[in-house]
């Protein structure tokens, strides 16, 4: 699966997603894109999942309009120790 990690997600999480093609927003050079445009671009580039910590994303975007899975992680911070629980 081709997975895109939002810039707020600790990039070290990609090491935990074995067997997947994981890229980050900064690696793609997409830091300047906002949520809607970012999701559209990610889908166009073949990403199948988008991982973020942005809890307000569901209020800002209609997930049904984007053909990729959107995963919102609920953690205390973006530190790996907090993402592991």
ZADREN-771980 format. One record per atom (N, C-alpha, C): residue in three letters; x, y, z. Coordinates in steps of 0.2 Angstrom, whole numbers, padded with zeros to 4 digits, always signed. Each point is the difference from the previous one (the first is absolute). Layout:
<pts>
ALAXYZ
...
</pts>
This chain:
<pts>
UNK+0004-0006+0000
UNK-0004+0006+0000
UNK+0004+0006+0000
UNK-0002+0005-0004
UNK+0004+0007+0000
UNK-0003+0004+0005
UNK+0004+0002+0005
UNK-0002+0004+0006
UNK+0003+0007+0000
UNK-0004+0005+0001
UNK+0003+0007+0001
UNK-0001+0002+0007
UNK+0006+0002+0004
UNK+0000+0003+0006
UNK-0001+0007+0000
UNK-0004+0003+0004
UNK-0001+0008+0000
UNK+0006+0002+0003
UNK+0002+0007-0001
UNK+0006+0003+0003
UNK+0000+0000+0008
UNK-0006-0001+0003
UNK-0001+0000+0007
UNK+0002-0006+0003
UNK+0000-0006-0004
UNK+0001-0006+0002
UNK+0008-0002+0001
UNK+0002-0002+0005
UNK+0007-0002+0001
UNK+0002-0005-0006
UNK+0005+0002-0004
UNK+0002-0004-0006
UNK+0003-0007+0002
UNK+0002-0001+0006
UNK+0002-0006+0003
UNK-0005-0005+0000
UNK-0006+0002-0001
UNK-0006-0005+0000
UNK+0001-0004-0006
UNK+0003+0002-0005
UNK+0000-0003-0007
UNK+0004-0007+0001
UNK+0005+0000+0005
UNK+0004-0006+0002
UNK-0005-0006+0003
UNK-0005+0002+0002
UNK-0005-0005+0003
UNK-0005-0002-0005
UNK+0000+0003-0005
UNK-0005-0003-0006
UNK+0003-0004-0005
UNK+0003-0005+0003
UNK+0004-0005-0005
UNK-0005-0003-0005
UNK+0003+0000-0006
UNK-0003-0003-0006
UNK-0004+0005-0004
UNK+0000+0006+0003
UNK-0004+0006-0004
UNK+0005+0005-0003
UNK-0002+0003-0005
UNK+0004+0005-0003
UNK-0002+0007+0004
UNK+0004+0002+0004
UNK-0002+0006+0005
UNK+0004+0006-0002
UNK-0003+0005-0001
UNK+0003+0007-0002
UNK-0003+0005+0005
UNK+0004+0006+0001
UNK-0003+0005+0004
UNK-0001+0006-0005
UNK-0004+0004+0003
UNK-0002+0007-0004
UNK+0006+0003-0002
UNK+0005+0001+0005
UNK+0006+0004-0002
UNK+0004-0004-0005
UNK+0001-0006+0000
UNK+0003-0004-0005
UNK-0002+0001-0007
UNK-0007+0001+0000
UNK-0003+0001-0006
UNK+0000+0007-0003
UNK+0003+0005+0005
UNK+0000+0007-0002
UNK-0007+0003+0000
UNK-0004-0002+0004
UNK-0007+0002+0000
UNK-0002+0004+0006
UNK+0005+0003+0004
UNK-0001+0004+0006
UNK-0005+0005-0001
UNK+0000+0003-0006
UNK-0004+0006-0001
UNK-0008-0001-0001
UNK-0001-0006-0001
UNK-0007-0002-0002
UNK-0005-0001+0007
UNK-0006+0003-0001
UNK-0004-0001+0006
UNK-0004-0006-0001
UNK-0004-0002+0005
UNK-0004-0006+0000
UNK-0003-0003-0006
UNK-0005+0004-0003
UNK-0004-0002-0005
UNK+0005-0001-0006
UNK+0004+0004-0002
UNK+0005+0000-0006
UNK+0005-0006+0002
UNK+0002-0001+0006
UNK+0005-0005+0001
UNK-0003-0007-0001
UNK-0007-0001+0003
UNK-0003-0006-0001
UNK-0001-0002-0008
UNK-0002+0005-0003
UNK-0001-0001-0008
UNK+0006-0001-0003
UNK+0006+0003+0001
UNK+0006-0001-0003
UNK+0003-0007+0002
UNK-0001-0002+0007
UNK+0002-0007+0002
UNK-0004-0005-0004
UNK-0006+0000-0001
UNK-0004-0005-0003
UNK+0002+0000-0007
UNK+0001+0006-0004
UNK+0002+0000-0006
UNK+0007-0003-0001
UNK+0004+0000+0005
UNK+0007-0003-0001
UNK+0000-0007+0003
UNK-0006-0003+0001
UNK+0000-0007+0001
UNK+0000-0002+0008
UNK+0000+0005+0004
UNK+0000-0002+0007
UNK-0007-0003+0002
UNK+0000-0005+0004
UNK-0006-0004+0002
UNK-0002+0002+0007
UNK+0004+0003+0004
UNK-0001+0002+0007
UNK+0004+0006+0002
UNK-0004+0004+0004
UNK+0003+0006+0003
UNK+0000+0000+0007
UNK+0005+0001+0004
UNK+0001-0001+0007
UNK+0001+0007+0003
UNK-0004+0003+0004
UNK+0001+0006+0003
UNK-0002+0000+0008
UNK+0002+0006+0003
UNK-0002+0001+0007
UNK-0005+0005+0000
UNK-0002+0003-0005
UNK-0004+0006-0001
UNK-0008-0002+0002
UNK-0002+0000+0006
UNK-0006-0002+0002
UNK-0006+0004-0003
UNK+0002+0006-0002
UNK-0005+0004-0004
UNK-0001-0001-0007
UNK+0004-0004-0003
UNK-0001-0002-0007
UNK-0007-0003-0002
UNK-0003-0003+0005
UNK-0006-0003-0002
UNK-0006+0005+0000
UNK+0001+0006+0003
UNK-0004+0005-0001
UNK+0001+0005-0006
UNK+0006+0000-0002
UNK+0002+0004-0006
UNK-0001-0003-0006
UNK+0001-0007-0001
UNK+0000-0004-0006
UNK-0006-0005+0000
UNK-0003-0001-0005
UNK-0005-0006-0001
UNK+0004-0006-0003
UNK+0002-0005+0005
UNK+0004-0005-0002
UNK-0003-0004-0006
UNK-0007+0000-0001
UNK-0003-0003-0006
UNK+0003+0002-0007
UNK+0002+0006+0000
UNK+0002+0004-0006
UNK+0007-0002-0002
UNK+0004-0004+0004
UNK+0007-0002-0001
UNK+0000-0008+0000
UNK+0003-0003-0005
UNK+0000-0007-0001
UNK+0006-0003+0004
UNK+0002+0002+0005
UNK+0005-0003+0004
UNK-0002+0000+0008
UNK+0002-0005+0003
UNK-0001+0000+0007
UNK+0003+0005+0004
UNK-0004+0003+0005
UNK+0003+0006+0004
UNK+0000-0003+0007
UNK+0006+0000+0003
UNK+0001-0003+0007
UNK+0002+0006+0004
UNK-0004+0002+0006
UNK+0002+0005+0004
UNK+0002-0003+0007
UNK+0006+0000+0001
UNK+0003-0003+0007
UNK-0002+0005+0005
UNK-0002-0003+0006
UNK-0001+0004+0006
UNK+0005-0002+0005
UNK+0005+0005+0001
UNK+0005-0001+0004
UNK+0001+0006+0004
UNK+0004+0000+0006
UNK+0002+0006+0004
UNK+0004+0005-0004
UNK+0005-0003-0004
UNK+0004+0004-0004
UNK+0002-0004-0006
UNK+0005+0003-0004
UNK+0002-0003-0006
UNK+0007-0004+0002
UNK+0002-0001+0006
UNK+0006-0003+0002
UNK-0002-0008-0001
UNK+0005-0004-0002
UNK-0001-0007-0001
UNK-0002-0003+0006
UNK+0002+0001+0006
UNK-0002-0003+0006
UNK-0007+0001+0001
UNK-0003+0005-0002
UNK-0007+0002+0001
UNK-0004-0004-0006
UNK+0003-0001-0006
UNK-0004-0003-0005
UNK+0000-0008+0001
UNK+0004-0002+0004
UNK+0001-0008+0001
UNK-0005-0003+0004
UNK-0004+0005+0004
UNK-0005-0003+0005
UNK-0007+0000-0003
</pts>
